Amino acid sequence: MIIHNARVFTGRAGDRIAEAVAVGRDGRILAVGADRALRRLIGRDTEVVNARGGTVMSGVHDGHVHPLGAGKRSLRPSLAGAETTVPELLEILTGFLADTGGAGAEPDGWLVVEDWNPVGLLPQGTETHHSILDRLATRRPIALVGGDGHNLWANQRALDIAGITASTPDPVGGEVVKGSDGRPTGLLKDDAQDLMTRHLPQPTKAAVVAACAQVLATAAAAGVTTMMDAWAGREELELYKALSAGGKLPQRIVPAIRVDATQAKDPAAALAFAKGLRSEFAGVRGLRFGTIKVFLDGVIEYPAQTAALLEPYLDGHGHPTKNRGELYVSARDYGRLTAAFNTAGWQMHAHGLGDRAARTALDGYAHALRATGLRDMRNTIAHLQIVDPADLPRFAQLGVAACMQLQWAAQDTWTMDALLPYIGKRRHRWMYPARSLEKAGARLTGGSDWPVDALQTWNQIRTAIDRQGAEGDGPLYRELEGLSRTSSLRMHTAGTAWQLHQDHLTGTVERGKAADLVLLDRDVTRCPVKDISDTKVDLTLIRGKAVHDGHSATGRAAAARLARAAAAPRPASYASVHGGRHHACGCGS
């Protein structure tokens, strides 16, 4: 195959924009250069593709994503992250009750709803309590699963089935939220969700596999060619095995095996656990093992406030509380765990959202480096919603990848109304400090965290640049933390390939590398930044084979699914409910 009349972004420092790419039958790039030079390679059976001036570049590497979670969620009713008043929420749930069996499902048919917005109950400050859900005219158990993956809200019937009472203790890494009367409110945080989810009815494996195959095709339509699944256990690996066996696993997948807070205290046992899973699933085509996932904290937004902070949260009126969030694994334990896995050739991937969690991860990585002397493990911290400026240089010093989800780096409900009053202006300025990390020498990598948010790959790349994106209410510290166009494109390709120890194979467009490429409908290296959000992928190649053709019937269907997801309700400003606070921030500068 030869793609010509293109604007080829190689992703390599110092390279000029080329015009054409040649792909060999072995799935590798044969040549990159001028149209005239590469057209000489056209043979009798060479497929020739006219890019019509669109960009050809490496496929997007998603360094933190939950694709199978997206498949599973698609099988249940969804609130799509919408903000609602209590009457609006009850009206929607009444419709879901009717749609999922109605009277025929009484009294024991579960209603499980995905993508509930934990900060979206209006007006702000409305307590999330089972009594609200208990108003519904049903005896059925109800569970609303938070779109952030860290919160679950249940009615009293569901709490009774799960056996959650005033005497139920908080599990390690989670919280059963209780009211002033000591009784459960119905809100379960982080690992406390497991107390409920183990009781939820599950779809058949065949239905899940079919749904996951569809979302992987959707990811290919977005131009995603490699994914690091940021939560993999036996169940997920069994699904990947089934997808691969059925020829429905187009992307390269790096499954990050999750080690929980209890396992983290016993590095030898945790290592044996991970090695056992790797041995069992090593033959699955498309999977490459070598990454371990650990949750160090939770989420920062009100009302959850489980992200670990160096200083306490504020009460919303500028006064410190006693809450610094939850740190699920200590620096000592994380350091010992990292040293054990690094010695065995595994890299670590920490969920570190608050500044105390980021520091804990860095302290753990520093311990492992001293203990092992291994400098190229590419241990990673994901999310990095707030980083203390004193820790910025440590990323480069320790060779740590900064994996950021910059589609969230915009002024909106989550970053403003649910956060600014609770951490104050000084800390808020260090929200998603991408450019500051880059200036300090850190290697930036990108991830979507899909389905925590809709998969909007190109809006994500755009938001890293202008810190507003297609849906933001305003720019979030654009002048301080916005990236250049080249940095954003490299972050989501070569940067993430480096994080995943795959940079020898993919991430840049150069002779000898695998032809994991995308052809876009526009030149994203020169079009107005705001237009990057609307980019369509005309062709996605993995190993030189087309896994998405935007002009085919299946390709158009996958693109339509992407468009529908992008058009779903997004969290919006609370300003109309309780007055604006955005103007006092100064975060647009």
Secondary structure as UniProt FT lines:
FT   STRAND          2..4
FT   STRAND          7..9
FT   TURN            13..14
FT   STRAND          20..23
FT   TURN            25..26
FT   STRAND          28..33
FT   HELIX           35..39
FT   TURN            40..41
FT   TURN            44..45
FT   STRAND          48..50
FT   TURN            52..53
FT   STRAND          55..58
FT   STRAND          60..65
FT   HELIX           67..73
FT   TURN            74..75
FT   TURN            80..81
FT   STRAND          84..85
FT   HELIX           86..99
FT   TURN            100..101
FT   HELIX           102..105
FT   TURN            106..108
FT   STRAND          111..116
FT   TURN            118..119
FT   STRAND          121..122
FT   TURN            123..125
FT   HELIX           130..133
FT   TURN            134..135
FT   STRAND          142..146
FT   TURN            147..148
FT   STRAND          151..154
FT   HELIX           156..162
FT   TURN            166..167
FT   TURN            172..173
FT   STRAND          174..178
FT   TURN            180..181
FT   STRAND          184..190
FT   HELIX           191..193
FT   HELIX           194..197
FT   TURN            198..199
FT   HELIX           205..221
FT   TURN            222..223
FT   STRAND          224..232
FT   HELIX           234..245
FT   TURN            246..247
FT   STRAND          252..258
FT   TURN            261..262
FT   HELIX           263..265
FT   HELIX           267..281
FT   TURN            282..283
FT   TURN            285..286
FT   STRAND          291..295
FT   TURN            302..304
FT   HELIX           331..343
FT   TURN            344..345
FT   STRAND          347..352
FT   HELIX           355..372
FT   STRAND          380..383
FT   HELIX           389..391
FT   HELIX           392..398
FT   STRAND          401..404
FT   HELIX           406..408
FT   STRAND          410..411
FT   HELIX           413..417
FT   TURN            418..419
FT   HELIX           420..428
FT   TURN            429..430
FT   HELIX           434..439
FT   TURN            440..441
FT   STRAND          443..446
FT   TURN            450..451
FT   HELIX           457..466
FT   TURN            469..471
FT   STRAND          474..475
FT   HELIX           478..481
FT   HELIX           485..490
FT   HELIX           491..495
FT   HELIX           496..499
FT   TURN            500..501
FT   TURN            503..505
FT   TURN            511..512
FT   STRAND          517..520
FT   TURN            524..526
FT   HELIX           529..534
FT   STRAND          537..542
FT   TURN            543..544
FT   STRAND          545..549
FT   TURN            550..551
FT   HELIX           553..566
FT   HELIX           575..578
FT   HELIX           582..584
FT   TURN            587..588
//
